Structures are given as C-alpha cells and as structure tokens.
Amino acid sequence: MIRSELIAKIAEENPHLYQRDVERIVNTVFEEVTDAMARGDRVELRGFGAFSVKKRDARIGRNPRTGETVHVEEKFVPFFKTGKLLRDRLNGK
Amino acid sequence: MGEKTVTRMDLSEAVFREVGLSRNESAQLVESMLEHMSDALVRGEQVKISSFGTFSVREKSARVGRNPKTGQEVPIQPRRVLTFRPSHLMKDRVAAGNRKD
C-alpha cells in the first residue's frame, strides 16, 4: 500500500469529502508525526505503535573503503515500536 | 528536546484545524487511516508512505531464547514482526530538529 492508495480508500469510504481534502487530511497526519519527532516529542498511537526519537552517541567511525578514521557526531534518529494489538494481529491472535 | 507525548487526540485536532471538519469526524478519519494501514500489514503488505517511511512485515524463524534472569532456555515460536524504515526526509528533519548547537 502506498500513500495514494490509502488516500483512495479513505476517499471511497467518505464520498461526501473532496478528494483534495482527503489528501490534506492524510498528509496532515503524517506531517504532524514528523513534526512531533523533530521537536523531540514522542507519538503514541495505542494499538498501532509509538514513534520516538533515539539518541546515537558520538563515535569514532571508519571509512570502510579507505580505512580512515572519522569522528561521527552524536545524532538523533527516528524509532518505531509496534503496538501490542498490531503485533498480536500480525501473529493471528 | 521536547518530552511531550502526542496522541490520536492531537492528530485529530490537527486535522480539525487544517480541514475544518467536526472534531468527531476528524477523529474517525485518523482512526480509519490507522486501521487501513494495520489491515494492509496484517495481510502481509508493505505500507510505503513517500517522504515519511516504510512499514514492512518480516518473518522471523523459530529459535531458542534464554531467560536472561534465570538462564533457562525457552523456545521462541516463528513470528511476524513489523519494522519501520524512516525516509531520508524524516531522518534529516529529526536529526536537524534535535541537534544541540
């Protein structure tokens, strides 16, 4: 499933909405999740999962091609943990 | 760094502000998005949202696990797990937003 298929499904179920409004709705939701993580917030969607930001410490890395050592700065990365309900559903429970 | 927890309520509030539907209908639409995504994943489909990220289902085979506290061996059944791979755009925005200057 891709974004446009998700939009199409929701548009189909809501014939009273304009397609462009459904697009705005779907885009707003994904945008809000990304914005929240960019602020360092956590997004908890019970049953589906939780998005959070994890810190990766600074480390000494190595360029695998040249073997040269490089300093890798501390960084923050997005992380998703599957919710219990969805995890159970994936396993037929 | 923020420490707020954003919930369904905040997402539907954003939809309410953006599109001007009722709060109730906004909440239902958010719910319906999550349901369609979950259903696709349960069917074993990948959910690929451009400039957001990709959710995919991976099959894990059975293995022998160990209770780290007691050292006792426990069989772990084959199972399906969900992984999320953030898009480059999301990674960049999260890195930039949280960077300490």
N, CA and C atoms of all chains as a GROMACS GRO file, in nm:
protein
  582
    1MET      N    1   0.085  -0.119   0.000
    1MET     CA    2   0.000   0.000   0.000
    1MET      C    3   0.088   0.124   0.000
    2ILE      N    4   0.055   0.218  -0.086
    2ILE     CA    5   0.128   0.343  -0.088
    2ILE      C    6   0.034   0.458  -0.051
    3ARG      N    7   0.091   0.574  -0.030
    3ARG     CA    8   0.013   0.690   0.016
    3ARG      C    9  -0.114   0.712  -0.067
    4SER      N   10  -0.100   0.708  -0.200
    4SER     CA   11  -0.216   0.736  -0.286
    4SER      C   12  -0.325   0.630  -0.272
    5GLU      N   13  -0.287   0.507  -0.242
    5GLU     CA   14  -0.387   0.400  -0.222
    5GLU      C   15  -0.461   0.421  -0.091
    6LEU      N   16  -0.388   0.466   0.009
    6LEU     CA   17  -0.450   0.496   0.138
    6LEU      C   18  -0.551   0.609   0.121
    7ILE      N   19  -0.511   0.712   0.049
    7ILE     CA   20  -0.600   0.826   0.022
    7ILE      C   21  -0.724   0.778  -0.054
    8ALA      N   22  -0.704   0.693  -0.154
    8ALA     CA   23  -0.816   0.643  -0.234
    8ALA      C   24  -0.916   0.565  -0.148
    9LYS      N   25  -0.864   0.482  -0.057
    9LYS     CA   26  -0.953   0.403   0.029
    9LYS      C   27  -1.038   0.492   0.117
   10ILE      N   28  -0.973   0.593   0.174
   10ILE     CA   29  -1.046   0.681   0.266
   10ILE      C   30  -1.146   0.768   0.188
   11ALA      N   31  -1.108   0.808   0.068
   11ALA     CA   32  -1.199   0.888  -0.016
   11ALA      C   33  -1.323   0.805  -0.051
   12GLU      N   34  -1.299   0.678  -0.081
   12GLU     CA   35  -1.407   0.586  -0.118
   12GLU      C   36  -1.508   0.570  -0.004
   13GLU      N   37  -1.455   0.564   0.120
   13GLU     CA   38  -1.544   0.548   0.236
   13GLU      C   39  -1.614   0.677   0.276
   14ASN      N   40  -1.564   0.789   0.224
   14ASN     CA   41  -1.620   0.919   0.264
   14ASN      C   42  -1.659   1.000   0.140
   15PRO      N   43  -1.761   0.952   0.069
   15PRO     CA   44  -1.796   1.016  -0.060
   15PRO      C   45  -1.838   1.163  -0.045
   16HIS      N   46  -1.870   1.206   0.079
   16HIS     CA   47  -1.908   1.346   0.098
   16HIS      C   48  -1.788   1.440   0.105
   17LEU      N   49  -1.665   1.382   0.108
   17LEU     CA   50  -1.546   1.467   0.115
   17LEU      C   51  -1.483   1.482  -0.023
   18TYR      N   52  -1.425   1.599  -0.047
   18TYR     CA   53  -1.349   1.618  -0.171
   18TYR      C   54  -1.220   1.539  -0.161
   19GLN      N   55  -1.179   1.484  -0.274
   19GLN     CA   56  -1.053   1.411  -0.282
   19GLN      C   57  -0.937   1.496  -0.228
   20ARG      N   58  -0.937   1.625  -0.263
   20ARG     CA   59  -0.824   1.708  -0.220
   20ARG      C   60  -0.826   1.729  -0.068
   21ASP      N   61  -0.945   1.724  -0.005
   21ASP     CA   62  -0.950   1.733   0.140
   21ASP      C   63  -0.897   1.605   0.205
   22VAL      N   64  -0.930   1.492   0.145
   22VAL     CA   65  -0.879   1.365   0.197
   22VAL      C   66  -0.726   1.365   0.188
   23GLU      N   67  -0.674   1.416   0.077
   23GLU     CA   68  -0.529   1.427   0.062
   23GLU      C   69  -0.470   1.514   0.173
   24ARG      N   70  -0.534   1.626   0.200
   24ARG     CA   71  -0.484   1.716   0.306
   24ARG      C   72  -0.490   1.648   0.442
   25ILE      N   73  -0.595   1.573   0.467
   25ILE     CA   74  -0.611   1.504   0.595
   25ILE      C   75  -0.497   1.403   0.616
   26VAL      N   76  -0.477   1.319   0.515
   26VAL     CA   77  -0.374   1.215   0.525
   26VAL      C   78  -0.236   1.280   0.539
   27ASN      N   79  -0.210   1.381   0.457
   27ASN     CA   80  -0.080   1.447   0.464
   27ASN      C   81  -0.057   1.515   0.598
   28THR      N   82  -0.163   1.576   0.653
   28THR     CA   83  -0.152   1.644   0.782
   28THR      C   84  -0.112   1.546   0.892
   29VAL      N   85  -0.173   1.427   0.891
   29VAL     CA   86  -0.143   1.330   0.995
   29VAL      C   87   0.006   1.289   0.991
   30PHE      N   88   0.055   1.255   0.872
   30PHE     CA   89   0.197   1.216   0.862
   30PHE      C   90   0.289   1.333   0.896
   31GLU      N   91   0.249   1.451   0.853
   31GLU     CA   92   0.327   1.572   0.881
   31GLU      C   93   0.338   1.598   1.032
   32GLU      N   94   0.226   1.580   1.102
   32GLU     CA   95   0.224   1.602   1.247
   32GLU      C   96   0.317   1.505   1.319
   33VAL      N   97   0.320   1.381   1.272
   33VAL     CA   98   0.406   1.281   1.336
   33VAL      C   99   0.553   1.321   1.318
   34THR      N  100   0.588   1.360   1.196
   34THR     CA  101   0.727   1.401   1.170
   34THR      C  102   0.763   1.527   1.249
   35ASP      N  103   0.672   1.625   1.251
   35ASP     CA  104   0.696   1.749   1.326
   35ASP      C  105   0.719   1.719   1.474
   36ALA      N  106   0.636   1.630   1.529
   36ALA     CA  107   0.649   1.597   1.671
   36ALA      C  108   0.788   1.541   1.700
   37MET      N  109   0.833   1.449   1.616
   37MET     CA  110   0.965   1.390   1.638
   37MET      C  111   1.077   1.492   1.617
   38ALA      N  112   1.056   1.584   1.523
   38ALA     CA  113   1.156   1.689   1.501
   38ALA      C  114   1.168   1.779   1.624
   39ARG      N  115   1.060   1.788   1.704
   39ARG     CA  116   1.065   1.864   1.830
   39ARG      C  117   1.119   1.780   1.944
   40GLY      N  118   1.139   1.650   1.917
   40GLY     CA  119   1.186   1.560   2.022
   40GLY      C  120   1.072   1.496   2.099
   41ASP      N  121   0.951   1.515   2.052
   41ASP     CA  122   0.834   1.455   2.118
   41ASP      C  123   0.817   1.310   2.076
   42ARG      N  124   0.735   1.241   2.153
   42ARG     CA  125   0.702   1.103   2.127
   42ARG      C  126   0.559   1.100   2.074
   43VAL      N  127   0.529   1.007   1.984
   43VAL     CA  128   0.393   0.996   1.931
   43VAL      C  129   0.342   0.857   1.965
   44GLU      N  130   0.239   0.852   2.050
   44GLU     CA  131   0.192   0.722   2.096
   44GLU      C  132   0.054   0.695   2.040
   45LEU      N  133   0.043   0.594   1.956
   45LEU     CA  134  -0.085   0.558   1.896
   45LEU      C  135  -0.120   0.418   1.943
   46ARG      N  136  -0.188   0.412   2.056
   46ARG     CA  137  -0.225   0.285   2.119
   46ARG      C  138  -0.282   0.185   2.018
   47GLY      N  139  -0.232   0.064   2.025
   47GLY     CA  140  -0.283  -0.040   1.937
   47GLY      C  141  -0.205  -0.047   1.807
   48PHE      N  142  -0.152   0.068   1.762
   48PHE     CA  143  -0.076   0.070   1.638
   48PHE      C  144   0.073   0.069   1.669
   49GLY      N  145   0.119   0.168   1.742
   49GLY     CA  146   0.260   0.173   1.778
   49GLY      C  147   0.300   0.310   1.826
   50ALA      N  148   0.428   0.325   1.859
   50ALA     CA  149   0.477   0.453   1.911
   50ALA      C  150   0.603   0.495   1.836
   51PHE      N  151   0.605   0.622   1.797
   51PHE     CA  152   0.723   0.680   1.733
   51PHE      C  153   0.800   0.759   1.838
   52SER      N  154   0.930   0.741   1.844
   52SER     CA  155   1.009   0.819   1.938
   52SER      C  156   1.143   0.853   1.875
   53VAL      N  157   1.219   0.934   1.946
   53VAL     CA  158   1.350   0.976   1.895
   53VAL      C  159   1.457   0.913   1.983
   54LYS      N  160   1.553   0.849   1.920
   54LYS     CA  161   1.662   0.789   1.997
   54LYS      C  162   1.792   0.861   1.970
   55LYS      N  163   1.870   0.873   2.076
   55LYS     CA  164   1.999   0.939   2.062
   55LYS      C  165   2.107   0.836   2.029
   56ARG      N  166   2.186   0.866   1.929
   56ARG     CA  167   2.302   0.782   1.898
   56ARG      C  168   2.425   0.861   1.941
   57ASP      N  169   2.503   0.803   2.032
   57ASP     CA  170   2.621   0.873   2.082
   57ASP      C  171   2.725   0.898   1.974
   58ALA      N  172   2.806   0.999   1.997
   58ALA     CA  173   2.918   1.026   1.907
   58ALA      C  174   3.011   0.905   1.911
   59ARG      N  175   3.075   0.874   1.801
   59ARG     CA  176   3.166   0.759   1.800
   59ARG      C  177   3.276   0.781   1.697
   60ILE      N  178   3.379   0.700   1.709
   60ILE     CA  179   3.484   0.704   1.608
   60ILE      C  180   3.448   0.601   1.503
   61GLY      N  181   3.422   0.648   1.383
   61GLY     CA  182   3.385   0.556   1.276
   61GLY      C  183   3.504   0.532   1.186
   62ARG      N  184   3.483   0.449   1.087
   62ARG     CA  185   3.592   0.419   0.995
   62ARG      C  186   3.534   0.414   0.854
   63ASN      N  187   3.599   0.480   0.765
   63ASN     CA  188   3.558   0.472   0.624
   63ASN      C  189   3.594   0.333   0.575
   64PRO      N  190   3.493   0.252   0.542
   64PRO     CA  191   3.521   0.112   0.508
   64PRO      C  192   3.606   0.097   0.382
   65ARG      N  193   3.608   0.196   0.298
   65ARG     CA  194   3.686   0.186   0.174
   65ARG      C  195   3.832   0.219   0.198
   66THR      N  196   3.856   0.329   0.270
   66THR     CA  197   3.994   0.374   0.288
   66THR      C  198   4.053   0.334   0.423
   67GLY      N  199   3.965   0.293   0.518
   67GLY     CA  200   4.015   0.254   0.650
   67GLY      C  201   4.045   0.375   0.738
   68GLU      N  202   4.024   0.491   0.683
   68GLU     CA  203   4.049   0.616   0.753
   68GLU      C  204   3.952   0.633   0.871
   69THR      N  205   3.999   0.681   0.987
   69THR     CA  206   3.907   0.703   1.098
   69THR      C  207   3.840   0.840   1.083
   70VAL      N  208   3.711   0.842   1.117
   70VAL     CA  209   3.638   0.970   1.111
   70VAL      C  210   3.558   0.985   1.239
   71HIS      N  211   3.545   1.108   1.284
   71HIS     CA  212   3.465   1.136   1.402
   71HIS      C  213   3.319   1.147   1.360
   72VAL      N  214   3.232   1.063   1.418
   72VAL     CA  215   3.090   1.071   1.387
   72VAL      C  216   3.021   1.140   1.504
   73GLU      N  217   2.957   1.251   1.475
   73GLU     CA  218   2.890   1.330   1.579
   73GLU      C  219   2.771   1.256   1.638
   74GLU      N  220   2.734   1.295   1.758
   74GLU     CA  221   2.612   1.245   1.820
   74GLU      C  222   2.494   1.280   1.728
   75LYS      N  223   2.397   1.189   1.716
   75LYS     CA  224   2.282   1.225   1.633
   75LYS      C  225   2.153   1.164   1.686
   76PHE      N  226   2.041   1.216   1.637
   76PHE     CA  227   1.910   1.173   1.681
   76PHE      C  228   1.837   1.106   1.565
   77VAL      N  229   1.784   0.988   1.590
   77VAL     CA  230   1.719   0.912   1.482
   77VAL      C  231   1.576   0.872   1.521
   78PRO      N  232   1.488   0.864   1.420
   78PRO     CA  233   1.350   0.822   1.446
   78PRO      C  234   1.344   0.673   1.477
   79PHE      N  235   1.252   0.635   1.564
   79PHE     CA  236   1.238   0.495   1.603
   79PHE      C  237   1.090   0.462   1.616
   80PHE      N  238   1.052   0.340   1.574
   80PHE     CA  239   0.913   0.298   1.585
   80PHE      C  240   0.905   0.166   1.659
   81LYS      N  241   0.813   0.159   1.755
   81LYS     CA  242   0.791   0.033   1.825
   81LYS      C  243   0.646  -0.008   1.801
   82THR      N  244   0.627  -0.129   1.752
   82THR     CA  245   0.493  -0.179   1.721
   82THR      C  246   0.408  -0.192   1.846
   83GLY      N  247   0.283  -0.154   1.837
   83GLY     CA  248   0.190  -0.166   1.950
   83GLY      C  249   0.149  -0.311   1.970
   84LYS      N  250   0.103  -0.340   2.092
   84LYS     CA  251   0.072  -0.478   2.128
   84LYS      C  252  -0.040  -0.536   2.041
   85LEU      N  253  -0.144  -0.458   2.020
   85LEU     CA  254  -0.259  -0.509   1.944
   85LEU      C  255  -0.217  -0.546   1.801
   86LEU      N  256  -0.141  -0.458   1.736
   86LEU     CA  257  -0.098  -0.484   1.599
   86LEU      C  258  -0.002  -0.603   1.594
   87ARG      N  259   0.089  -0.610   1.692
   87ARG     CA  260   0.183  -0.723   1.698
   87ARG      C  261   0.106  -0.855   1.710
   88ASP      N  262   0.004  -0.856   1.795
   88ASP     CA  263  -0.077  -0.976   1.811
   88ASP      C  264  -0.153  -1.008   1.683
   89ARG      N  265  -0.207  -0.904   1.619
   89ARG     CA  266  -0.282  -0.928   1.494
   89ARG      C  267  -0.192  -0.984   1.385
   90LEU      N  268  -0.068  -0.937   1.378
   90LEU     CA  269   0.027  -0.987   1.278
   90LEU      C  270   0.051  -1.136   1.297
   91ASN      N  271   0.034  -1.181   1.421
   91ASN     CA  272   0.058  -1.322   1.451
   91ASN      C  273  -0.071  -1.400   1.472
   92GLY      N  274  -0.177  -1.348   1.414
   92GLY     CA  275  -0.304  -1.419   1.413
   92GLY      C  276  -0.370  -1.437   1.547
   93LYS      N  277  -0.339  -1.349   1.642
   93LYS     CA  278  -0.404  -1.361   1.774
   93LYS      C  279  -0.522  -1.267   1.786
   94MET      N  280   1.520   1.950   2.401
   94MET     CA  281   1.444   1.838   2.347
   94MET      C  282   1.307   1.831   2.413
   95GLY      N  283   1.204   1.812   2.335
   95GLY     CA  284   1.068   1.804   2.387
   95GLY      C  285   1.049   1.679   2.468
   96GLU      N  286   0.940   1.672   2.542
   96GLU     CA  287   0.915   1.549   2.616
   96GLU      C  288   0.766   1.523   2.621
   97LYS      N  289   0.696   1.594   2.535
   97LYS     CA  290   0.552   1.578   2.528
   97LYS      C  291   0.520   1.446   2.459
   98THR      N  292   0.403   1.392   2.488
   98THR     CA  293   0.358   1.277   2.413
   98THR      C  294   0.238   1.318   2.329
   99VAL      N  295   0.254   1.302   2.198
   99VAL     CA  296   0.148   1.334   2.104
   99VAL      C  297   0.060   1.210   2.090
  100THR      N  298  -0.072   1.229   2.093
  100THR     CA  299  -0.164   1.116   2.083
  100THR      C  300  -0.259   1.133   1.965
  101ARG      N  301  -0.346   1.034   1.950
  101ARG     CA  302  -0.452   1.043   1.849
  101ARG      C  303  -0.527   1.174   1.857
  102MET      N  304  -0.550   1.220   1.982
  102MET     CA  305  -0.627   1.342   2.002
  102MET      C  306  -0.558   1.461   1.936
  103ASP      N  307  -0.426   1.469   1.951
  103ASP     CA  308  -0.351   1.578   1.888
  103ASP      C  309  -0.357   1.569   1.736
  104LEU      N  310  -0.350   1.446   1.684
  104LEU     CA  311  -0.355   1.429   1.538
  104LEU      C  312  -0.491   1.471   1.485
  105SER      N  313  -0.598   1.432   1.556
  105SER     CA  314  -0.730   1.469   1.504
  105SER      C  315  -0.754   1.619   1.522
  106GLU      N  316  -0.694   1.678   1.624
  106GLU     CA  317  -0.703   1.823   1.643
  106GLU      C  318  -0.636   1.895   1.524
  107ALA      N  319  -0.524   1.841   1.477
  107ALA     CA  320  -0.454   1.899   1.362
  107ALA      C  321  -0.539   1.888   1.236
  108VAL      N  322  -0.607   1.775   1.220
  108VAL     CA  323  -0.695   1.755   1.104
  108VAL      C  324  -0.813   1.853   1.114
  109PHE      N  325  -0.866   1.868   1.233
  109PHE     CA  326  -0.975   1.961   1.258
  109PHE      C  327  -0.936   2.105   1.219
  110ARG      N  328  -0.817   2.146   1.261
  110ARG     CA  329  -0.769   2.281   1.229
  110ARG      C  330  -0.744   2.298   1.080
  111GLU      N  331  -0.687   2.194   1.019
  111GLU     CA  332  -0.644   2.202   0.879
  111GLU      C  333  -0.762   2.198   0.782
  112VAL      N  334  -0.859   2.113   0.809
  112VAL     CA  335  -0.964   2.091   0.710
  112VAL      C  336  -1.100   2.145   0.754
  113GLY      N  337  -1.118   2.166   0.883
  113GLY     CA  338  -1.243   2.223   0.929
  113GLY      C  339  -1.361   2.128   0.932
  114LEU      N  340  -1.332   1.998   0.948
  114LEU     CA  341  -1.441   1.902   0.971
  114LEU      C  342  -1.470   1.906   1.121
  115SER      N  343  -1.574   1.836   1.164
  115SER     CA  344  -1.602   1.834   1.308
  115SER      C  345  -1.490   1.756   1.378
  116ARG      N  346  -1.476   1.779   1.508
  116ARG     CA  347  -1.374   1.707   1.586
  116ARG      C  348  -1.400   1.557   1.581
  117ASN      N  349  -1.528   1.523   1.588
  117ASN     CA  350  -1.565   1.382   1.587
  117ASN      C  351  -1.526   1.315   1.456
  118GLU      N  352  -1.558   1.383   1.346
  118GLU     CA  353  -1.526   1.324   1.216
  118GLU      C  354  -1.374   1.320   1.194
  119SER      N  355  -1.303   1.422   1.240
  119SER     CA  356  -1.157   1.424   1.229
  119SER      C  357  -1.097   1.304   1.301
  120ALA      N  358  -1.150   1.276   1.421
  120ALA     CA  359  -1.100   1.163   1.499
  120ALA      C  360  -1.126   1.032   1.426
  121GLN      N  361  -1.244   1.021   1.364
  121GLN     CA  362  -1.278   0.898   1.292
  121GLN      C  363  -1.186   0.876   1.172
  122LEU      N  364  -1.150   0.988   1.106
  122LEU     CA  365  -1.063   0.976   0.989
  122LEU      C  366  -0.922   0.930   1.028
  123VAL      N  367  -0.872   0.982   1.140
  123VAL     CA  368  -0.740   0.939   1.188
  123VAL      C  369  -0.743   0.790   1.219
  124GLU      N  370  -0.851   0.748   1.286
  124GLU     CA  371  -0.868   0.608   1.322
  124GLU      C  372  -0.873   0.521   1.197
  125SER      N  373  -0.946   0.568   1.098
  125SER     CA  374  -0.962   0.491   0.976
  125SER      C  375  -0.830   0.477   0.900
  126MET      N  376  -0.746   0.582   0.904
  126MET     CA  377  -0.612   0.573   0.844
  126MET      C  378  -0.530   0.462   0.909
  127LEU      N  379  -0.530   0.463   1.044
  127LEU     CA  380  -0.451   0.363   1.117
  127LEU      C  381  -0.504   0.222   1.090
  128GLU      N  382  -0.636   0.211   1.077
  128GLU     CA  383  -0.695   0.079   1.051
  128GLU      C  384  -0.657   0.026   0.913
  129HIS      N  385  -0.665   0.112   0.812
  129HIS     CA  386  -0.628   0.068   0.678
  129HIS      C  387  -0.481   0.027   0.671
  130MET      N  388  -0.396   0.103   0.740
  130MET     CA  389  -0.254   0.068   0.740
  130MET      C  390  -0.232  -0.065   0.812
  131SER      N  391  -0.298  -0.081   0.929
  131SER     CA  392  -0.284  -0.206   1.004
  131SER      C  393  -0.334  -0.325   0.922
  132ASP      N  394  -0.450  -0.308   0.857
  132ASP     CA  395  -0.508  -0.418   0.779
  132ASP      C  396  -0.412  -0.461   0.667
  133ALA      N  397  -0.353  -0.363   0.599
  133ALA     CA  398  -0.260  -0.395   0.491
  133ALA      C  399  -0.141  -0.474   0.546
  134LEU      N  400  -0.089  -0.432   0.660
  134LEU     CA  401   0.026  -0.500   0.721
  134LEU      C  402  -0.010  -0.642   0.764
  135VAL      N  403  -0.131  -0.658   0.820
  135VAL     CA  404  -0.175  -0.791   0.863
  135VAL      C  405  -0.188  -0.884   0.740
  136ARG      N  406  -0.227  -0.827   0.625
  136ARG     CA  407  -0.232  -0.906   0.501
  136ARG      C  408  -0.092  -0.937   0.449
  137GLY      N  409   0.009  -0.879   0.514
  137GLY     CA  410   0.147  -0.904   0.473
  137GLY      C  411   0.200  -0.802   0.373
  138GLU      N  412   0.120  -0.699   0.347
  138GLU     CA  413   0.164  -0.595   0.253
  138GLU      C  414   0.260  -0.498   0.320
  139GLN      N  415   0.342  -0.435   0.237
  139GLN     CA  416   0.427  -0.326   0.283
  139GLN      C  417   0.343  -0.198   0.279
  140VAL      N  418   0.365  -0.108   0.372
  140VAL     CA  419   0.297   0.022   0.364
  140VAL      C  420   0.406   0.127   0.344
  141LYS      N  421   0.403   0.187   0.224
  141LYS     CA  422   0.511   0.275   0.184
  141LYS      C  423   0.458   0.417   0.168
  142ILE      N  424   0.494   0.504   0.260
  142ILE     CA  425   0.445   0.642   0.257
  142ILE      C  426   0.562   0.732   0.217
  143SER      N  427   0.557   0.782   0.095
  143SER     CA  428   0.669   0.861   0.044
  143SER      C  429   0.695   0.981   0.135
  144SER      N  430   0.819   1.013   0.153
  144SER     CA  431   0.870   1.121   0.238
  144SER      C  432   0.836   1.103   0.387
  145PHE      N  433   0.776   0.988   0.423
  145PHE     CA  434   0.754   0.956   0.565
  145PHE      C  435   0.838   0.834   0.601
  146GLY      N  436   0.801   0.719   0.543
  146GLY     CA  437   0.877   0.598   0.571
  146GLY      C  438   0.804   0.475   0.525
  147THR      N  439   0.865   0.359   0.545
  147THR     CA  440   0.808   0.232   0.501
  147THR      C  441   0.792   0.136   0.618
  148PHE      N  442   0.671   0.081   0.631
  148PHE     CA  443   0.647  -0.023   0.731
  148PHE      C  444   0.653  -0.155   0.657
  149SER      N  445   0.732  -0.251   0.705
  149SER     CA  446   0.727  -0.382   0.642
  149SER      C  447   0.721  -0.493   0.744
  150VAL      N  448   0.664  -0.604   0.698
  150VAL     CA  449   0.646  -0.719   0.786
  150VAL      C  450   0.756  -0.818   0.755
  151ARG      N  451   0.825  -0.864   0.858
  151ARG     CA  452   0.931  -0.962   0.838
  151ARG      C  453   0.898  -1.090   0.912
  152GLU      N  454   0.933  -1.203   0.847
  152GLU     CA  455   0.910  -1.334   0.908
  152GLU      C  456   1.034  -1.371   0.988
  153LYS      N  457   1.014  -1.405   1.113
  153LYS     CA  458   1.126  -1.450   1.197
  153LYS      C  459   1.110  -1.599   1.220
  154SER      N  460   1.218  -1.673   1.205
  154SER     CA  461   1.205  -1.818   1.227
  154SER      C  462   1.219  -1.852   1.375
  155ALA      N  463   1.182  -1.972   1.409
  155ALA     CA  464   1.187  -2.016   1.548
  155ALA      C  465   1.333  -2.020   1.596
  156ARG      N  466   1.354  -1.992   1.724
  156ARG     CA  467   1.489  -2.003   1.780
  156ARG      C  468   1.477  -2.034   1.928
  157VAL      N  469   1.589  -2.071   1.986
  157VAL     CA  470   1.590  -2.098   2.129
  157VAL      C  471   1.634  -1.971   2.200
  158GLY      N  472   1.547  -1.919   2.284
  158GLY     CA  473   1.581  -1.800   2.359
  158GLY      C  474   1.624  -1.840   2.498
  159ARG      N  475   1.663  -1.741   2.577
  159ARG     CA  476   1.707  -1.771   2.713
  159ARG      C  477   1.653  -1.662   2.806
  160ASN      N  478   1.597  -1.702   2.915
  160ASN     CA  479   1.553  -1.604   3.014
  160ASN      C  480   1.680  -1.544   3.075
  161PRO      N  481   1.703  -1.415   3.054
  161PRO     CA  482   1.830  -1.356   3.097
  161PRO      C  483   1.847  -1.358   3.249
  162LYS      N  484   1.738  -1.368   3.321
  162LYS     CA  485   1.746  -1.367   3.467
  162LYS      C  486   1.781  -1.505   3.521
  163THR      N  487   1.713  -1.609   3.468
  163THR     CA  488   1.733  -1.743   3.523
  163THR      C  489   1.826  -1.828   3.438
  164GLY      N  490   1.852  -1.784   3.313
  164GLY     CA  491   1.939  -1.863   3.226
  164GLY      C  492   1.866  -1.981   3.162
  165GLN      N  493   1.738  -1.994   3.194
  165GLN     CA  494   1.661  -2.106   3.143
  165GLN      C  495   1.629  -2.090   2.994
  166GLU      N  496   1.641  -2.199   2.920
  166GLU     CA  497   1.612  -2.195   2.776
  166GLU      C  498   1.461  -2.197   2.752
  167VAL      N  499   1.416  -2.112   2.660
  167VAL     CA  500   1.274  -2.112   2.623
  167VAL      C  501   1.263  -2.109   2.471
  168PRO      N  502   1.176  -2.195   2.415
  168PRO     CA  503   1.160  -2.193   2.270
  168PRO      C  504   1.086  -2.067   2.228
  169ILE      N  505   1.131  -2.001   2.122
  169ILE     CA  506   1.060  -1.886   2.068
  169ILE      C  507   1.001  -1.928   1.934
  170GLN      N  508   0.869  -1.920   1.924
  170GLN     CA  509   0.796  -1.964   1.805
  170GLN      C  510   0.827  -1.874   1.686
  171PRO      N  511   0.812  -1.925   1.564
  171PRO     CA  512   0.826  -1.838   1.447
  171PRO      C  513   0.719  -1.728   1.457
  172ARG      N  514   0.753  -1.609   1.416
  172ARG     CA  515   0.656  -1.500   1.429
  172ARG      C  516   0.679  -1.394   1.322
  173ARG      N  517   0.584  -1.305   1.310
  173ARG     CA  518   0.596  -1.194   1.216
  173ARG      C  519   0.618  -1.065   1.294
  174VAL      N  520   0.718  -0.989   1.254
  174VAL     CA  521   0.743  -0.863   1.322
  174VAL      C  522   0.734  -0.747   1.223
  175LEU      N  523   0.704  -0.632   1.275
  175LEU     CA  524   0.690  -0.513   1.193
  175LEU      C  525   0.814  -0.426   1.209
  176THR      N  526   0.868  -0.379   1.096
  176THR     CA  527   0.978  -0.284   1.107
  176THR      C  528   0.940  -0.156   1.035
  177PHE      N  529   0.993  -0.046   1.084
  177PHE     CA  530   0.969   0.084   1.020
  177PHE      C  531   1.102   0.140   0.977
  178ARG      N  532   1.107   0.177   0.849
  178ARG     CA  533   1.229   0.239   0.798
  178ARG      C  534   1.195   0.383   0.761
  179PRO      N  535   1.247   0.480   0.839
  179PRO     CA  536   1.213   0.620   0.811
  179PRO      C  537   1.272   0.666   0.678
  180SER      N  538   1.204   0.758   0.611
  180SER     CA  539   1.256   0.813   0.487
  180SER      C  540   1.375   0.904   0.517
  181HIS      N  541   1.450   0.937   0.413
  181HIS     CA  542   1.562   1.030   0.431
  181HIS      C  543   1.514   1.163   0.483
  182LEU      N  544   1.399   1.207   0.429
  182LEU     CA  545   1.345   1.336   0.472
  182LEU      C  546   1.316   1.336   0.622
  183MET      N  547   1.251   1.228   0.670
  183MET     CA  548   1.220   1.222   0.812
  183MET      C  549   1.349   1.218   0.895
  184LYS      N  550   1.445   1.137   0.852
  184LYS     CA  551   1.572   1.128   0.925
  184LYS      C  552   1.639   1.264   0.935
  185ASP      N  553   1.640   1.336   0.822
  185ASP     CA  554   1.703   1.467   0.820
  185ASP      C  555   1.632   1.565   0.912
  186ARG      N  556   1.497   1.562   0.907
  186ARG     CA  557   1.422   1.656   0.990
  186ARG      C  558   1.436   1.625   1.138
  187VAL      N  559   1.438   1.497   1.172
  187VAL     CA  560   1.453   1.459   1.314
  187VAL      C  561   1.594   1.493   1.363
  188ALA      N  562   1.693   1.469   1.278
  188ALA     CA  563   1.832   1.500   1.317
  188ALA      C  564   1.848   1.650   1.335
  189ALA      N  565   1.797   1.728   1.239
  189ALA     CA  566   1.812   1.875   1.245
  189ALA      C  567   1.736   1.934   1.362
  190GLY      N  568   1.615   1.883   1.387
  190GLY     CA  569   1.532   1.938   1.493
  190GLY      C  570   1.585   1.913   1.632
  191ASN      N  571   1.661   1.805   1.650
  191ASN     CA  572   1.709   1.769   1.783
  191ASN      C  573   1.855   1.801   1.808
  192ARG      N  574   1.922   1.848   1.703
  192ARG     CA  575   2.066   1.877   1.715
  192ARG      C  576   2.090   1.983   1.821
  193LYS      N  577   2.193   1.961   1.902
  193LYS     CA  578   2.227   2.060   2.005
  193LYS      C  579   2.336   2.150   1.950
  194ASP      N  580   2.309   2.280   1.949
  194ASP     CA  581   2.410   2.371   1.892
  194ASP      C  582   2.500   2.431   2.000
   0.00000   0.00000   0.00000
